[in-house]
């Protein structure tokens, strides 16, 4: 899948370097993937959830949340946000 934008991850890593192994592993997996639907995503990431138009991934044992938009038809993942659990709970990212 074409994964846009690693910049969001890179900026998050500056603030939360402990997330690097998990985010890097997710990114590598996503680049190799050719998911056609959420069910296929859940085969690899069972805790991935659909919230509105966003697919949410738990990162680092649910310490962080990766908010993405996945276009299965065009094989694109747009990384919208990487958030701490408390930032995710504030819900500002939904607007």
N, C-alpha and C positions, 0 to 999 in steps of 0.2 A: 504494500500500500504506500502511496505517496503521503508522507507525513510532514505536515506544515504546522508549526514553525518550531524548530528546535530552540530558537532564541528564547521562547517562553520558559523552556526547561532550563536552559543555561542561566537565565536570570534567577530562577528559583534556587538553583544549586549554589549560587553565591551566598544566599541567606541560610540555606539548609543543606550543607554539604553531606550530612548523614543520609540524605535521600538519593545520593548519586548511584549506588549500586542498583537500587530498585528502579529508578527512572531510566537508567542506561539499559537495563535488561528489558524493560517495557518497550523502549524505543527500538531496540534491535529486533525484538519480536514483531512489533507492529510493522516495521519496514519490510520484513520477510513475508508477512501475512497476506492472504488474499481472501479475507472474510467477505461473505455474501450477506450476512445478517447477524443479528444479536446472538442467536443461538450458537453460531460458530465462534463468536467472540467468547461466549461463556464456556465453551469447551476448553479454552486456554486460560481465561480469567473468570472463574465461576462467580466471583463477587461483583462483576461489572453490572451496572444498573442503568436503565434508561430513565432519564428524568427530563420530561418534555422532549426537546430535540437533542439533548446531550446524552452522551454515554459517559458514565462516571466510572473511573477505575480507582480502586483502593491501592495505595502505594505505601510501602514500608510497613506492612502489617496494619493498615488502616490509619496510620499516623497522618498521612497526607492523601489528598484527593486530586486526581487528574481529570479535568473536565474537557471533553472532546466533542466534536461533531464529526460523525462518520458518514460519508457518502459512499455507500456500498457500490452503487452503479458505476461511479467514476473512480473507485478505489482510492479515496482520499480521506485522510484523517486530519482535521484541523484542531490543533491544540489551543484551546481557549484559555484555560487557567490551570495552574498548579497551586493548590491551596493547602494550608494547614487544616486540620479537622475543624478547629474553631472558626476559621475564616469561611470554610464551606458552610457551616451552620448559620452564618449571617445571611445567606441567601442573596447577597447583592449580585452575584454572578449570573443569576437567572434572568436579569433584565438587560 
